[in-house]
Amino acid sequence: MRLQYISDSKGQTTGVFIPIKEWNELKSKFKGIEIDEIDIPYWHKETVRKRLAEYENNPNDVLDFDIAMMDIEKEL
């Protein structure tokens, strides 16, 4: 795939240009890729907001992911 990267005046990459032929190939391979916005249900957004608020109020009351995974794997 021949991508072209688009940069701003500071040299930071701000976008990618995909040639139309390759874009069409991607669209046929990955159905729905051209949809530019996914409609997330309100209840899902609210659940995430509540969980973020809980974390912000109790940042030390969390589990380490790697340790939690090791504990789960021990029980399998």
C-alpha positions in Angstrom: 0.0 0.0 0.0 1.4 3.4 -1.0 0.3 5.8 1.7 1.2 9.4 1.7 1.5 11.1 5.1 0.3 14.7 5.5 2.2 16.9 7.9 1.6 20.3 9.4 4.1 23.2 9.4 5.8 21.7 12.5 6.4 18.4 10.8 3.7 16.6 12.9 1.8 14.0 10.9 -1.8 15.1 10.7 -3.3 12.7 8.2 -2.9 10.0 5.6 -3.7 10.0 1.9 -4.8 6.6 0.5 -4.9 6.3 -3.3 -8.5 5.7 -4.5 -7.7 2.3 -6.0 -6.4 1.0 -2.7 -9.3 2.7 -0.8 -11.8 0.8 -3.0 -9.9 -2.4 -2.3 -10.1 -1.8 1.4 -13.9 -1.0 1.2 -14.5 -4.3 -0.6 -12.4 -6.2 2.0 -13.8 -4.6 5.1 -17.5 -3.9 4.7 -18.6 -0.7 6.5 -15.1 0.8 6.7 -16.4 4.0 4.9 -18.8 4.8 7.7 -17.2 7.9 9.3 -19.1 7.8 12.6 -20.3 5.0 14.8 -23.5 5.7 16.8 -22.7 4.8 20.4 -25.9 4.2 22.4 -26.5 6.8 25.2 -26.6 4.1 27.9 -23.1 3.0 26.9 -21.7 6.6 27.1 -23.3 7.0 30.5 -21.8 3.7 31.7 -18.3 4.9 30.6 -18.9 8.3 32.3 -19.9 6.6 35.6 -16.8 4.4 35.5 -14.5 7.3 34.8 -16.0 9.2 37.7 -15.6 6.3 40.0 -11.9 6.0 39.0 -11.3 9.7 39.4 -12.8 9.5 42.9 -10.9 6.4 43.9 -7.8 6.1 41.7 -6.1 3.7 44.1 -9.1 1.3 44.1 -8.2 -0.5 40.9 -6.6 -3.8 39.8 -3.4 -4.2 37.9 -4.4 -5.7 34.5 -1.4 -8.1 34.3 -1.9 -9.3 37.9 -5.6 -9.8 37.3 -4.9 -11.8 34.2 -2.4 -14.0 36.0 -5.0 -14.7 38.8 -7.6 -15.6 36.2 -5.2 -17.9 34.3 -4.3 -19.7 37.6 -8.0 -20.6 38.0 -8.3 -22.1 34.6 
